[in-house]
Amino acid sequence: MTKNITLSADEKLIERARQRAALENRSLNDAFREWMEQWTCNIEPGARYEDLMSRLDKIDSGRKFSRDEMNER
């Protein structure tokens, strides 16, 4: 069952949130639901790490780095 709620926020903040959602090709509602789910769940640190790694997996540097490059400081 889905229930509607009403929230209040600064107009500029809402507009920026709508723009970001549009850039991510999703609705502000979807973004809010995702945030609410993450905020209310007691996710173990390991699960959060796995979630982050799966999201970062989509990032492509365009090339492979050498061992020396990866260990540079």
Buried (B, 14 or more C-beta within 10 A) or exposed (E): EEEEEEEEEEEEEEEEBEEEBEEEEEEBEEBBEEEEEEEEEEEEEEEEEEEEEEEEEEEEEEEEEEEEEEEEE
